[in-house]
Amino acid sequence: MDTPMPMSSPVHRRGFSLIATAVLAASLSACGGSAPPAEETTRNPAVGMAKIGLIVPLSGVYSSLGIDMQNGFDLYLDQHAGRLGGKDVELKVVDEGEGPQTGVPAATKLIKEDKVAAVVGIVNSATAMGVRDTFIDSKTPLIIANAGADGVTGTNGSPYIWRTSFTNGTVGASLGAEVSKQVGDGSVYLISADYSAGKEMIGGFKKAFEAAGGKVAGESYTPFGTTKDFQPYLDTIKASGAKAVFCFYAGAEAVSFVKQYAQFGLAGDLPLFGTGFVTEGGALDAEGISAEGTQTSLHYTDLIDTPKNKKFVADYQAAFNARPTVYAVQAYDAAAVLDAALARPGTADGRGIARALGEIGPIDSPRGSWGFGRKHDPVQPYYLRKVEKRGGRFVNTLVRELTRAKAPDL
Ligand code: PHB
């Protein structure tokens, strides 16, 4: 039961910077990707250069997430004349692939061979844990634009590790009390991809859900990246007597899970809840009516009704002929963070950039204003979202704010 996922790939990628385009062409051909034709560079010697690495999945179950992130980063550059902190950006793009086996060597190449000043990206929590020490040891700042592994910024926080996305436990926890309230006396079944991100999201949810009086009917973890047939797990859920389900899936796995959840008749009986990744972007487009009514929590929906987000959505749509996702916003904000840091004095090396990252103020983002907390994770609200049909397509409506977190200096 393999459900291919149409990716929210751009119809065209705008030439945000001739320098970045040329370097991107070279780095993609070096890692075997299909490269756009190299163009002449228009380097301006007066403004200086910043060599930045971008590591996102361009292959595997999370490839659509990687494309969204690359689009978000490109859009920011496009809107800022291809510069960050006033410097022309030389962008090196590498493929993170599906996990640490591909992601760790790709990140190591950016640091050791390309000698980039800073790196943005990383989708997979296991990859983030695998590369963490390499960044710290080489004093290369890493701005994680998705992977939520709690321990990456955890108790042993490092000046070199920053994150513009979320922590797995927090995003899971944000829905706990709400599900407990909605399900009342009934119990909830927990299911997720079997790797650290899923376990942490389920763990965060479970803690908050049980603290609010919720009861767990059972838990299943499905082999990551290889599960095509969810029926055995769905049978177990049916037999458990649960009144609802909470899940973590993303990308192509989310599409397979949500479609089969509807096909095997669970959608009508057991309301589906999850972290918002399960109905995000290209995944929701592919899930369509199967996802209707699914309730999720996340720190973004493209329907946030602010001038900043409306402009972002319009610009993104004009550039890529697709609606932006949380992945695009996280990478867009990583570019904004680097822009602010590189504009500060003394940022010629990794140590200076890391120091400057600690000095920047709140980020005025499409998701709303947010800032780094003590451990370098975003301090931000989480929203309850519900999949509904609007204007002929399925969207994540913003129901209400679930948790309001504000940094003291925001
Ligand atoms: C993760 O591995 O941390 C991860 C991957 C995909 C998501 C969210 C988190 O959508």
Residues whose N, C-alpha, C, O or C-beta is under 5 A from the ligand:
A	BS01	PHB	V123 N124 S125 N146 A147 G148 A149 A197 A250 F277
